[in-house]
Amino acid sequence: MAPNLVTHPNPCPNPNIPPLRLETEDIPIAKNHPQYDHALAAITAYWRQATNMALSDQQEYRELVASSAFIVPKSAKGAPSQHKLYKAIKNNPTWARYVMFNAIYGKVKSVAEHVKTVHGSDVMKNLFNEYCKHHPWQERLKKRRSDSIAEGQPPSKKHAEAPASSNSVVGFSGKVAIKNELSESKSQDLHGFAKVDQKPMMAPVSNENKLALHQRSDSPLFARGIKTLSQKAAETDRADEILRELILIRENQVKQTEKADQILRELALIREHQTKEAEKKGKAMARVEGSIAELTSRVKVVEDVQLLLQKNP
């Protein structure tokens, strides 16, 4: 973590707009990692607060994600004070550190009070829509899809001539290149095809002493390859959309849980107040009953005295 970072009031008077982009693909751990949920929480927290951060905060937050600062070691599970972010905040409570720490542990009173003394407020508004204005999700999906299609376009139709032997080699190597391309990762987005297109692959057809050459784009295998890669790109985009929806659902669930906890705390306070009132009423009734018993005793003494006076005038 960068030392001696500058703090600022909250809300930030000079946020860096547009904010630096930080997405789920920037997470440095695999999706099957046991603490991937912490990484998602850190990313969504950045989306909510990015437009309330100075450039130094945004840069530090990206560094925190890249260094997997969201990981909670065994010693810090259920013990926020043992996490390195806690110690870093105590040393220098930058807004980036507080946002990530809050995403992992929720609001910790001692940390919130320390941050409040420096920033003036520890309140974090949900500015998710502001981040999306500068980094629209759908536009990014459309751009990725259009880039993939542009890179996978076949070359313009040009007929060439070449000896049958060399042409056969080119055609064979082209098929191998296409087959290898189909087995590559979705994240390459058709870059391999763009490289192959620099030297168009031809399939020979004999015509007396010369060969009429057909472009690779006429090959059914090439067409199937383009279609398969387009489908993979579409599947990737859909998976990203589903992931974003799941993140939003999880965020709503967290909010509902927090609201339920608040209601339970309020009910507990009401119950405690009712118990105290019942105790007060019980004590008051006991005092009243004691007073009544005392008066009854005195009245009886007076009656006894009167009877004695009547018998012995």
Secondary structure in CASP SS format (residue, H / E / C, confidence):
PFRMAT SS
TARGET T0000
AUTHOR 0000-0000-0000
METHOD secondary structure of the structure
MODEL  1
M C 1.00
A C 1.00
P C 1.00
N C 1.00
L C 1.00
V C 1.00
T C 1.00
H C 1.00
P C 1.00
N C 1.00
P C 1.00
C C 1.00
P C 1.00
N C 1.00
P C 1.00
N C 1.00
I C 1.00
P C 1.00
P C 1.00
L C 1.00
R C 1.00
L C 1.00
E C 1.00
T H 1.00
E H 1.00
D H 1.00
I C 1.00
P C 1.00
I C 1.00
A C 1.00
K C 1.00
N C 1.00
H C 1.00
P C 1.00
Q C 1.00
Y H 1.00
D H 1.00
H H 1.00
A H 1.00
L H 1.00
A H 1.00
A H 1.00
I H 1.00
T H 1.00
A H 1.00
Y H 1.00
W H 1.00
R H 1.00
Q H 1.00
A H 1.00
T H 1.00
N H 1.00
M C 1.00
A C 1.00
L H 1.00
S H 1.00
D H 1.00
Q H 1.00
Q H 1.00
E H 1.00
Y H 1.00
R H 1.00
E H 1.00
L H 1.00
V H 1.00
A H 1.00
S C 1.00
S C 1.00
A C 1.00
F C 1.00
I C 1.00
V C 1.00
P C 1.00
K H 1.00
S H 1.00
A H 1.00
K C 1.00
G C 1.00
A C 1.00
P H 1.00
S H 1.00
Q H 1.00
H C 1.00
K H 1.00
L H 1.00
Y H 1.00
K H 1.00
A H 1.00
I H 1.00
K H 1.00
N H 1.00
N C 1.00
P C 1.00
T C 1.00
W H 1.00
A H 1.00
R H 1.00
Y H 1.00
V H 1.00
M H 1.00
F H 1.00
N H 1.00
A H 1.00
I H 1.00
Y H 1.00
G C 1.00
K C 1.00
V C 1.00
K H 1.00
S H 1.00
V H 1.00
A H 1.00
E H 1.00
H H 1.00
V H 1.00
K H 1.00
T H 1.00
V H 1.00
H H 1.00
G C 1.00
S C 1.00
D C 1.00
V C 1.00
M C 1.00
K C 1.00
N C 1.00
L C 1.00
F H 1.00
N H 1.00
E H 1.00
Y H 1.00
C H 1.00
K H 1.00
H H 1.00
H C 1.00
P C 1.00
W H 1.00
Q H 1.00
E H 1.00
R H 1.00
L H 1.00
K H 1.00
K H 1.00
R H 1.00
R H 1.00
S H 1.00
D H 1.00
S H 1.00
I H 1.00
A H 1.00
E H 1.00
G C 1.00
Q C 1.00
P C 1.00
P C 1.00
S C 1.00
K C 1.00
K C 1.00
H C 1.00
A C 1.00
E C 1.00
A C 1.00
P C 1.00
A H 1.00
S H 1.00
S H 1.00
N H 1.00
S H 1.00
V H 1.00
V H 1.00
G H 1.00
F H 1.00
S H 1.00
G H 1.00
K H 1.00
V H 1.00
A H 1.00
I H 1.00
K H 1.00
N H 1.00
E H 1.00
L H 1.00
S C 1.00
E C 1.00
S C 1.00
K H 1.00
S H 1.00
Q H 1.00
D C 1.00
L C 1.00
H H 1.00
G H 1.00
F H 1.00
A H 1.00
K H 1.00
V H 1.00
D C 1.00
Q C 1.00
K C 1.00
P C 1.00
M C 1.00
M E 1.00
A E 1.00
P E 1.00
V E 1.00
S E 1.00
N E 1.00
E C 1.00
N C 1.00
K E 1.00
L E 1.00
A E 1.00
L E 1.00
H E 1.00
Q E 1.00
R H 1.00
S H 1.00
D H 1.00
S C 1.00
P H 1.00
L H 1.00
F H 1.00
A H 1.00
R H 1.00
G H 1.00
I H 1.00
K H 1.00
T H 1.00
L H 1.00
S H 1.00
Q H 1.00
K H 1.00
A H 1.00
A H 1.00
E H 1.00
T H 1.00
D H 1.00
R H 1.00
A H 1.00
D H 1.00
E H 1.00
I H 1.00
L H 1.00
R H 1.00
E H 1.00
L H 1.00
I H 1.00
L H 1.00
I H 1.00
R H 1.00
E H 1.00
N H 1.00
Q H 1.00
V H 1.00
K H 1.00
Q H 1.00
T H 1.00
E H 1.00
K H 1.00
A H 1.00
D H 1.00
Q H 1.00
I H 1.00
L H 1.00
R H 1.00
E H 1.00
L H 1.00
A H 1.00
L H 1.00
I H 1.00
R H 1.00
E H 1.00
H H 1.00
Q H 1.00
T H 1.00
K H 1.00
E H 1.00
A H 1.00
E H 1.00
K H 1.00
K H 1.00
G H 1.00
K H 1.00
A H 1.00
M H 1.00
A H 1.00
R H 1.00
V H 1.00
E H 1.00
G H 1.00
S H 1.00
I H 1.00
A H 1.00
E H 1.00
L H 1.00
T H 1.00
S H 1.00
R H 1.00
V H 1.00
K H 1.00
V H 1.00
V H 1.00
E H 1.00
D H 1.00
V H 1.00
Q H 1.00
L H 1.00
L H 1.00
L H 1.00
Q H 1.00
K H 1.00
N C 1.00
P C 1.00
END
